[in-house]
Amino acid sequence: MNILLRIVIVAVALMASAYVIPGIQVSNVYVALGAALILGIMNAFVRPVLVILTLPLTIVTFGLFVFVINALMFWLTASLLSGFVVSGFFAALIGSLFVSIVSAFVYKILT
């Protein structure tokens, strides 16, 4: 149940990011749910590998390179799913930050 709640919250945050951030488009709710599911799977399996592989760069940048990894996960999710469009890296960076902050805030409120 907890995983379904997180997927719905991230989907709502994705829909909100499409309204707030220029360069991000989500065609409908089903695409947002699919993007939230794909983003969750990629954050569970691909992101840890990338974090370990880029650990020296992350240490040199005092952890700021993790934001780049989050943006790449966001951008890669958009490239895997039609109906979810991220126009560039800057939109992916701002979008990933927005979705992370909004989903964490809403999840804290609901639980």
Chimera marker file (.cmm) of the C-alpha trace (Angstrom):
<marker_set name="trace">
<marker id="1" x="0.000" y="0.000" z="0.000" r="1" g="1" b="0" radius="0.5"/>
<marker id="2" x="2.869" y="2.327" z="0.827" r="1" g="1" b="0" radius="0.5"/>
<marker id="3" x="4.403" y="1.883" z="-2.629" r="1" g="1" b="0" radius="0.5"/>
<marker id="4" x="1.110" y="2.671" z="-4.361" r="1" g="1" b="0" radius="0.5"/>
<marker id="5" x="0.750" y="5.823" z="-2.283" r="1" g="1" b="0" radius="0.5"/>
<marker id="6" x="4.252" y="6.932" z="-3.261" r="1" g="1" b="0" radius="0.5"/>
<marker id="7" x="3.559" y="6.288" z="-6.956" r="1" g="1" b="0" radius="0.5"/>
<marker id="8" x="0.353" y="8.337" z="-6.812" r="1" g="1" b="0" radius="0.5"/>
<marker id="9" x="2.110" y="11.172" z="-4.970" r="1" g="1" b="0" radius="0.5"/>
<marker id="10" x="4.954" y="11.263" z="-7.510" r="1" g="1" b="0" radius="0.5"/>
<marker id="11" x="2.407" y="11.195" z="-10.346" r="1" g="1" b="0" radius="0.5"/>
<marker id="12" x="0.626" y="14.198" z="-8.843" r="1" g="1" b="0" radius="0.5"/>
<marker id="13" x="3.979" y="15.962" z="-8.436" r="1" g="1" b="0" radius="0.5"/>
<marker id="14" x="4.775" y="15.210" z="-12.099" r="1" g="1" b="0" radius="0.5"/>
<marker id="15" x="1.452" y="16.678" z="-13.180" r="1" g="1" b="0" radius="0.5"/>
<marker id="16" x="2.142" y="19.767" z="-11.051" r="1" g="1" b="0" radius="0.5"/>
<marker id="17" x="5.625" y="20.123" z="-12.530" r="1" g="1" b="0" radius="0.5"/>
<marker id="18" x="4.112" y="20.134" z="-16.012" r="1" g="1" b="0" radius="0.5"/>
<marker id="19" x="2.036" y="23.174" z="-15.041" r="1" g="1" b="0" radius="0.5"/>
<marker id="20" x="4.805" y="25.037" z="-13.212" r="1" g="1" b="0" radius="0.5"/>
<marker id="21" x="7.978" y="24.340" z="-15.204" r="1" g="1" b="0" radius="0.5"/>
<marker id="22" x="8.249" y="25.251" z="-18.873" r="1" g="1" b="0" radius="0.5"/>
<marker id="23" x="9.781" y="22.444" z="-20.893" r="1" g="1" b="0" radius="0.5"/>
<marker id="24" x="7.958" y="19.612" z="-19.130" r="1" g="1" b="0" radius="0.5"/>
<marker id="25" x="4.792" y="18.148" z="-20.604" r="1" g="1" b="0" radius="0.5"/>
<marker id="26" x="2.628" y="15.322" z="-19.305" r="1" g="1" b="0" radius="0.5"/>
<marker id="27" x="-0.216" y="14.357" z="-21.624" r="1" g="1" b="0" radius="0.5"/>
<marker id="28" x="-2.582" y="12.740" z="-19.080" r="1" g="1" b="0" radius="0.5"/>
<marker id="29" x="-2.874" y="11.100" z="-15.673" r="1" g="1" b="0" radius="0.5"/>
<marker id="30" x="-2.091" y="7.615" z="-16.967" r="1" g="1" b="0" radius="0.5"/>
<marker id="31" x="1.175" y="8.828" z="-18.458" r="1" g="1" b="0" radius="0.5"/>
<marker id="32" x="2.008" y="10.486" z="-15.127" r="1" g="1" b="0" radius="0.5"/>
<marker id="33" x="1.330" y="7.220" z="-13.287" r="1" g="1" b="0" radius="0.5"/>
<marker id="34" x="3.499" y="5.321" z="-15.770" r="1" g="1" b="0" radius="0.5"/>
<marker id="35" x="6.263" y="7.890" z="-15.476" r="1" g="1" b="0" radius="0.5"/>
<marker id="36" x="6.098" y="7.693" z="-11.681" r="1" g="1" b="0" radius="0.5"/>
<marker id="37" x="6.369" y="3.904" z="-11.843" r="1" g="1" b="0" radius="0.5"/>
<marker id="38" x="9.289" y="3.992" z="-14.289" r="1" g="1" b="0" radius="0.5"/>
<marker id="39" x="11.006" y="6.716" z="-12.275" r="1" g="1" b="0" radius="0.5"/>
<marker id="40" x="10.645" y="4.646" z="-9.118" r="1" g="1" b="0" radius="0.5"/>
<marker id="41" x="12.073" y="1.547" z="-10.772" r="1" g="1" b="0" radius="0.5"/>
<marker id="42" x="14.980" y="3.496" z="-12.232" r="1" g="1" b="0" radius="0.5"/>
<marker id="43" x="15.701" y="5.177" z="-8.907" r="1" g="1" b="0" radius="0.5"/>
<marker id="44" x="15.708" y="1.762" z="-7.243" r="1" g="1" b="0" radius="0.5"/>
<marker id="45" x="17.995" y="-0.037" z="-9.692" r="1" g="1" b="0" radius="0.5"/>
<marker id="46" x="19.877" y="2.331" z="-12.021" r="1" g="1" b="0" radius="0.5"/>
<marker id="47" x="20.522" y="5.310" z="-9.738" r="1" g="1" b="0" radius="0.5"/>
<marker id="48" x="22.542" y="3.397" z="-7.086" r="1" g="1" b="0" radius="0.5"/>
<marker id="49" x="24.842" y="2.027" z="-9.786" r="1" g="1" b="0" radius="0.5"/>
<marker id="50" x="25.376" y="5.509" z="-11.195" r="1" g="1" b="0" radius="0.5"/>
<marker id="51" x="26.016" y="6.947" z="-7.750" r="1" g="1" b="0" radius="0.5"/>
<marker id="52" x="28.684" y="4.333" z="-7.068" r="1" g="1" b="0" radius="0.5"/>
<marker id="53" x="30.301" y="4.753" z="-10.497" r="1" g="1" b="0" radius="0.5"/>
<marker id="54" x="30.456" y="8.536" z="-10.127" r="1" g="1" b="0" radius="0.5"/>
<marker id="55" x="31.456" y="8.560" z="-6.470" r="1" g="1" b="0" radius="0.5"/>
<marker id="56" x="34.818" y="10.310" z="-7.046" r="1" g="1" b="0" radius="0.5"/>
<marker id="57" x="33.105" y="13.082" z="-9.009" r="1" g="1" b="0" radius="0.5"/>
<marker id="58" x="30.410" y="13.335" z="-6.348" r="1" g="1" b="0" radius="0.5"/>
<marker id="59" x="33.059" y="13.702" z="-3.636" r="1" g="1" b="0" radius="0.5"/>
<marker id="60" x="34.935" y="16.378" z="-5.594" r="1" g="1" b="0" radius="0.5"/>
<marker id="61" x="31.727" y="18.376" z="-6.113" r="1" g="1" b="0" radius="0.5"/>
<marker id="62" x="30.710" y="17.956" z="-2.451" r="1" g="1" b="0" radius="0.5"/>
<marker id="63" x="27.660" y="15.894" z="-3.411" r="1" g="1" b="0" radius="0.5"/>
<marker id="64" x="26.233" y="18.281" z="-5.981" r="1" g="1" b="0" radius="0.5"/>
<marker id="65" x="26.735" y="15.780" z="-8.795" r="1" g="1" b="0" radius="0.5"/>
<marker id="66" x="23.850" y="13.759" z="-7.311" r="1" g="1" b="0" radius="0.5"/>
<marker id="67" x="21.550" y="16.500" z="-8.628" r="1" g="1" b="0" radius="0.5"/>
<marker id="68" x="22.905" y="15.799" z="-12.110" r="1" g="1" b="0" radius="0.5"/>
<marker id="69" x="22.242" y="12.078" z="-11.654" r="1" g="1" b="0" radius="0.5"/>
<marker id="70" x="18.658" y="12.838" z="-10.548" r="1" g="1" b="0" radius="0.5"/>
<marker id="71" x="18.158" y="15.041" z="-13.595" r="1" g="1" b="0" radius="0.5"/>
<marker id="72" x="19.497" y="12.298" z="-15.865" r="1" g="1" b="0" radius="0.5"/>
<marker id="73" x="17.079" y="9.772" z="-14.323" r="1" g="1" b="0" radius="0.5"/>
<marker id="74" x="14.223" y="12.227" z="-14.894" r="1" g="1" b="0" radius="0.5"/>
<marker id="75" x="15.321" y="12.858" z="-18.490" r="1" g="1" b="0" radius="0.5"/>
<marker id="76" x="15.800" y="9.154" z="-19.193" r="1" g="1" b="0" radius="0.5"/>
<marker id="77" x="12.312" y="8.423" z="-17.889" r="1" g="1" b="0" radius="0.5"/>
<marker id="78" x="10.920" y="10.977" z="-20.320" r="1" g="1" b="0" radius="0.5"/>
<marker id="79" x="12.793" y="9.373" z="-23.191" r="1" g="1" b="0" radius="0.5"/>
<marker id="80" x="11.368" y="5.940" z="-22.361" r="1" g="1" b="0" radius="0.5"/>
<marker id="81" x="7.731" y="7.021" z="-22.182" r="1" g="1" b="0" radius="0.5"/>
<marker id="82" x="5.742" y="8.722" z="-24.905" r="1" g="1" b="0" radius="0.5"/>
<marker id="83" x="3.463" y="11.439" z="-23.580" r="1" g="1" b="0" radius="0.5"/>
<marker id="84" x="6.023" y="12.613" z="-21.029" r="1" g="1" b="0" radius="0.5"/>
<marker id="85" x="8.327" y="15.209" z="-22.577" r="1" g="1" b="0" radius="0.5"/>
<marker id="86" x="11.293" y="16.985" z="-21.009" r="1" g="1" b="0" radius="0.5"/>
<marker id="87" x="12.765" y="19.485" z="-23.442" r="1" g="1" b="0" radius="0.5"/>
<marker id="88" x="16.291" y="19.801" z="-22.076" r="1" g="1" b="0" radius="0.5"/>
<marker id="89" x="18.722" y="19.191" z="-19.267" r="1" g="1" b="0" radius="0.5"/>
<marker id="90" x="17.850" y="22.381" z="-17.383" r="1" g="1" b="0" radius="0.5"/>
<marker id="91" x="14.147" y="21.469" z="-17.435" r="1" g="1" b="0" radius="0.5"/>
<marker id="92" x="15.085" y="17.984" z="-16.211" r="1" g="1" b="0" radius="0.5"/>
<marker id="93" x="17.189" y="19.439" z="-13.397" r="1" g="1" b="0" radius="0.5"/>
<marker id="94" x="14.502" y="21.839" z="-12.204" r="1" g="1" b="0" radius="0.5"/>
<marker id="95" x="11.799" y="19.211" z="-12.716" r="1" g="1" b="0" radius="0.5"/>
<marker id="96" x="13.625" y="16.570" z="-10.705" r="1" g="1" b="0" radius="0.5"/>
<marker id="97" x="14.169" y="19.027" z="-7.862" r="1" g="1" b="0" radius="0.5"/>
<marker id="98" x="10.530" y="20.119" z="-7.957" r="1" g="1" b="0" radius="0.5"/>
<marker id="99" x="9.175" y="16.554" z="-8.015" r="1" g="1" b="0" radius="0.5"/>
<marker id="100" x="11.506" y="15.496" z="-5.193" r="1" g="1" b="0" radius="0.5"/>
<marker id="101" x="10.556" y="18.397" z="-2.940" r="1" g="1" b="0" radius="0.5"/>
<marker id="102" x="6.811" y="18.274" z="-3.625" r="1" g="1" b="0" radius="0.5"/>
<marker id="103" x="6.536" y="14.499" z="-3.296" r="1" g="1" b="0" radius="0.5"/>
<marker id="104" x="8.549" y="14.467" z="-0.048" r="1" g="1" b="0" radius="0.5"/>
<marker id="105" x="6.426" y="17.271" z="1.384" r="1" g="1" b="0" radius="0.5"/>
<marker id="106" x="3.099" y="15.665" z="0.434" r="1" g="1" b="0" radius="0.5"/>
<marker id="107" x="4.223" y="12.236" z="1.633" r="1" g="1" b="0" radius="0.5"/>
<marker id="108" x="5.200" y="13.710" z="5.008" r="1" g="1" b="0" radius="0.5"/>
<marker id="109" x="1.794" y="15.343" z="5.315" r="1" g="1" b="0" radius="0.5"/>
<marker id="110" x="-0.134" y="12.184" z="4.414" r="1" g="1" b="0" radius="0.5"/>
<marker id="111" x="1.795" y="9.780" z="6.639" r="1" g="1" b="0" radius="0.5"/>
<link id1="1" id2="2" r="1" g="1" b="0" radius="0.2"/>
<link id1="2" id2="3" r="1" g="1" b="0" radius="0.2"/>
<link id1="3" id2="4" r="1" g="1" b="0" radius="0.2"/>
<link id1="4" id2="5" r="1" g="1" b="0" radius="0.2"/>
<link id1="5" id2="6" r="1" g="1" b="0" radius="0.2"/>
<link id1="6" id2="7" r="1" g="1" b="0" radius="0.2"/>
<link id1="7" id2="8" r="1" g="1" b="0" radius="0.2"/>
<link id1="8" id2="9" r="1" g="1" b="0" radius="0.2"/>
<link id1="9" id2="10" r="1" g="1" b="0" radius="0.2"/>
<link id1="10" id2="11" r="1" g="1" b="0" radius="0.2"/>
<link id1="11" id2="12" r="1" g="1" b="0" radius="0.2"/>
<link id1="12" id2="13" r="1" g="1" b="0" radius="0.2"/>
<link id1="13" id2="14" r="1" g="1" b="0" radius="0.2"/>
<link id1="14" id2="15" r="1" g="1" b="0" radius="0.2"/>
<link id1="15" id2="16" r="1" g="1" b="0" radius="0.2"/>
<link id1="16" id2="17" r="1" g="1" b="0" radius="0.2"/>
<link id1="17" id2="18" r="1" g="1" b="0" radius="0.2"/>
<link id1="18" id2="19" r="1" g="1" b="0" radius="0.2"/>
<link id1="19" id2="20" r="1" g="1" b="0" radius="0.2"/>
<link id1="20" id2="21" r="1" g="1" b="0" radius="0.2"/>
<link id1="21" id2="22" r="1" g="1" b="0" radius="0.2"/>
<link id1="22" id2="23" r="1" g="1" b="0" radius="0.2"/>
<link id1="23" id2="24" r="1" g="1" b="0" radius="0.2"/>
<link id1="24" id2="25" r="1" g="1" b="0" radius="0.2"/>
<link id1="25" id2="26" r="1" g="1" b="0" radius="0.2"/>
<link id1="26" id2="27" r="1" g="1" b="0" radius="0.2"/>
<link id1="27" id2="28" r="1" g="1" b="0" radius="0.2"/>
<link id1="28" id2="29" r="1" g="1" b="0" radius="0.2"/>
<link id1="29" id2="30" r="1" g="1" b="0" radius="0.2"/>
<link id1="30" id2="31" r="1" g="1" b="0" radius="0.2"/>
<link id1="31" id2="32" r="1" g="1" b="0" radius="0.2"/>
<link id1="32" id2="33" r="1" g="1" b="0" radius="0.2"/>
<link id1="33" id2="34" r="1" g="1" b="0" radius="0.2"/>
<link id1="34" id2="35" r="1" g="1" b="0" radius="0.2"/>
<link id1="35" id2="36" r="1" g="1" b="0" radius="0.2"/>
<link id1="36" id2="37" r="1" g="1" b="0" radius="0.2"/>
<link id1="37" id2="38" r="1" g="1" b="0" radius="0.2"/>
<link id1="38" id2="39" r="1" g="1" b="0" radius="0.2"/>
<link id1="39" id2="40" r="1" g="1" b="0" radius="0.2"/>
<link id1="40" id2="41" r="1" g="1" b="0" radius="0.2"/>
<link id1="41" id2="42" r="1" g="1" b="0" radius="0.2"/>
<link id1="42" id2="43" r="1" g="1" b="0" radius="0.2"/>
<link id1="43" id2="44" r="1" g="1" b="0" radius="0.2"/>
<link id1="44" id2="45" r="1" g="1" b="0" radius="0.2"/>
<link id1="45" id2="46" r="1" g="1" b="0" radius="0.2"/>
<link id1="46" id2="47" r="1" g="1" b="0" radius="0.2"/>
<link id1="47" id2="48" r="1" g="1" b="0" radius="0.2"/>
<link id1="48" id2="49" r="1" g="1" b="0" radius="0.2"/>
<link id1="49" id2="50" r="1" g="1" b="0" radius="0.2"/>
<link id1="50" id2="51" r="1" g="1" b="0" radius="0.2"/>
<link id1="51" id2="52" r="1" g="1" b="0" radius="0.2"/>
<link id1="52" id2="53" r="1" g="1" b="0" radius="0.2"/>
<link id1="53" id2="54" r="1" g="1" b="0" radius="0.2"/>
<link id1="54" id2="55" r="1" g="1" b="0" radius="0.2"/>
<link id1="55" id2="56" r="1" g="1" b="0" radius="0.2"/>
<link id1="56" id2="57" r="1" g="1" b="0" radius="0.2"/>
<link id1="57" id2="58" r="1" g="1" b="0" radius="0.2"/>
<link id1="58" id2="59" r="1" g="1" b="0" radius="0.2"/>
<link id1="59" id2="60" r="1" g="1" b="0" radius="0.2"/>
<link id1="60" id2="61" r="1" g="1" b="0" radius="0.2"/>
<link id1="61" id2="62" r="1" g="1" b="0" radius="0.2"/>
<link id1="62" id2="63" r="1" g="1" b="0" radius="0.2"/>
<link id1="63" id2="64" r="1" g="1" b="0" radius="0.2"/>
<link id1="64" id2="65" r="1" g="1" b="0" radius="0.2"/>
<link id1="65" id2="66" r="1" g="1" b="0" radius="0.2"/>
<link id1="66" id2="67" r="1" g="1" b="0" radius="0.2"/>
<link id1="67" id2="68" r="1" g="1" b="0" radius="0.2"/>
<link id1="68" id2="69" r="1" g="1" b="0" radius="0.2"/>
<link id1="69" id2="70" r="1" g="1" b="0" radius="0.2"/>
<link id1="70" id2="71" r="1" g="1" b="0" radius="0.2"/>
<link id1="71" id2="72" r="1" g="1" b="0" radius="0.2"/>
<link id1="72" id2="73" r="1" g="1" b="0" radius="0.2"/>
<link id1="73" id2="74" r="1" g="1" b="0" radius="0.2"/>
<link id1="74" id2="75" r="1" g="1" b="0" radius="0.2"/>
<link id1="75" id2="76" r="1" g="1" b="0" radius="0.2"/>
<link id1="76" id2="77" r="1" g="1" b="0" radius="0.2"/>
<link id1="77" id2="78" r="1" g="1" b="0" radius="0.2"/>
<link id1="78" id2="79" r="1" g="1" b="0" radius="0.2"/>
<link id1="79" id2="80" r="1" g="1" b="0" radius="0.2"/>
<link id1="80" id2="81" r="1" g="1" b="0" radius="0.2"/>
<link id1="81" id2="82" r="1" g="1" b="0" radius="0.2"/>
<link id1="82" id2="83" r="1" g="1" b="0" radius="0.2"/>
<link id1="83" id2="84" r="1" g="1" b="0" radius="0.2"/>
<link id1="84" id2="85" r="1" g="1" b="0" radius="0.2"/>
<link id1="85" id2="86" r="1" g="1" b="0" radius="0.2"/>
<link id1="86" id2="87" r="1" g="1" b="0" radius="0.2"/>
<link id1="87" id2="88" r="1" g="1" b="0" radius="0.2"/>
<link id1="88" id2="89" r="1" g="1" b="0" radius="0.2"/>
<link id1="89" id2="90" r="1" g="1" b="0" radius="0.2"/>
<link id1="90" id2="91" r="1" g="1" b="0" radius="0.2"/>
<link id1="91" id2="92" r="1" g="1" b="0" radius="0.2"/>
<link id1="92" id2="93" r="1" g="1" b="0" radius="0.2"/>
<link id1="93" id2="94" r="1" g="1" b="0" radius="0.2"/>
<link id1="94" id2="95" r="1" g="1" b="0" radius="0.2"/>
<link id1="95" id2="96" r="1" g="1" b="0" radius="0.2"/>
<link id1="96" id2="97" r="1" g="1" b="0" radius="0.2"/>
<link id1="97" id2="98" r="1" g="1" b="0" radius="0.2"/>
<link id1="98" id2="99" r="1" g="1" b="0" radius="0.2"/>
<link id1="99" id2="100" r="1" g="1" b="0" radius="0.2"/>
<link id1="100" id2="101" r="1" g="1" b="0" radius="0.2"/>
<link id1="101" id2="102" r="1" g="1" b="0" radius="0.2"/>
<link id1="102" id2="103" r="1" g="1" b="0" radius="0.2"/>
<link id1="103" id2="104" r="1" g="1" b="0" radius="0.2"/>
<link id1="104" id2="105" r="1" g="1" b="0" radius="0.2"/>
<link id1="105" id2="106" r="1" g="1" b="0" radius="0.2"/>
<link id1="106" id2="107" r="1" g="1" b="0" radius="0.2"/>
<link id1="107" id2="108" r="1" g="1" b="0" radius="0.2"/>
<link id1="108" id2="109" r="1" g="1" b="0" radius="0.2"/>
<link id1="109" id2="110" r="1" g="1" b="0" radius="0.2"/>
<link id1="110" id2="111" r="1" g="1" b="0" radius="0.2"/>
</marker_set>
